[in-house]
Each structure stands twice: as C-alpha cells, then as structure tokens.
Amino acid sequence: MRENPGQLSVSALTVHLVMYFGNKSHSVQSLKDLLSDFEVLGLEPSDVAWAFDHMVKNDFEDALQVSVALRAGCEVFYTSDRGLYDAYKGLSQIQVKLLR
C-alpha cells in the first residue's frame, strides 16, 4: 500500500538521470524545481535483486526503475521509453503507460 496515495514519485535513479542529462541545457535550480513536485523513492537491495531477475534484453536500468515502483506500491508507471513499455506492459502488479 502506498504511503502517499496520489503522490507523484520518481526513483533516485531518475533524479540522477534528470540531473545528468538536464544539466546540459537547463539550470540546476530549474531541474530542482521540477523534481520538487515528486516524492523521491530510494533504491534498496531488493530492487537490485528484482532487476537482475526480471531485466529484459539486459536493460538493467529499466528493470531497476520498474522494481522501485513495484516495491513502493505504485499503481501506474509512466514512461516515454518504448522499449521499457514493451518489456513491462504485461505486468499484472502495475499498469505501465507510454507517454506520447
């Protein structure tokens, strides 16, 4: 059960990726402001284990993102990554939606 139902969440890995890639064209402050709307979910050893066991096409990063959402009890996982969507859209525990 989600601790904060309805709260938008991202994993700590997503924060890293936003900062790494976003910092090339946006200010740190604007990225910080964007991320402030989200609850940041930490990574745990169980997430790593799930990702190793369930990664598709050796894409560990995608599996790790999904594992954090599953552990946190998220109902919906949004992605703009078509490969991630195709790999995990069939999960019964979470609805994976592709952003267009």
N, C-alpha and C positions, 0 to 999 in steps of 0.2 A: 504494500500500500504506500502510495506517495506521501511523503511528509508534508509537501506543499502542493496539493492538487491544483491544477490550472497554472502553476508557475512554469514559465519557460526555463528550460535548462540546457546547458551545454557541458560537455566534459572538459576537464582541464586540458586535455589534448587539443580540443577545438580552440580553446583560448590561445594555446601555443601557436596553432596554425594561423589563426586570425592575426595575431601579433607578428608572426614571422613574415607572412605574405602581405598583410595590410600595411605594415610599416614602410613598405617600398613606395606607397602612393598616398598614405594618409598619416596624419599626426598621431602620436601615441595617445594624446588626450581624446581625439575623436574616436579612436578604437576603444579606449577605456570607457567612454560614454556609451558607445554601442553595447559593449559587453555588460554594462551595469544593469541592463534590463533582464539579465539571465542569472539564475542560480547556477553556480559552478559546482559540478559533480566531480569529486576526486576519483583517482584511479586506485583500485585495490588489487591485491594479488589474485583474487578470484576472477577479476575481469581479464587479467592476463591469461589465466588458465583457460577460461571460456574461449577467448580469442584464438589461442593455439589450437583448441579442439574443434572450432567451428569456422575458421577462416576459409574463404572461398578464393580459389586461384592465387593462393599465397599472399593475399592482401591483408596483412596483419592489422594495419591501421584501421581499415573499415570494420573488421571484426571487433577490434577494441572499442571503437565508438559504439557499436551496437551492444556490446556486452555491458558497458556502463549504463546505457539506457534501460536495458533489461533489469539489471540489478536494482536500479533506482525505482523501478516500477512505472516507468513512463508508458503512457498509453499509445502515443504516436511518436514516430521518429521521422523527421523531415530531412530530406537530402536533395541536393542538386546533382549528386553523383549517380549517373545512370547505372554504372557498374554495381555500386553498393545497393541501389534499389533492386536491380535484377537478382542479385545474390541473396538478399534477405527479405524480399517481399512476401515470401511464403511462410514466414514465422507466425506461429499461432499466438505467441505471447505479446506481440506488439504489432501495431499497424505501421508499415513503412510506406511513406508517401513521397513521391517525386515532385519536387518544385520545378516548375517550368519557367 
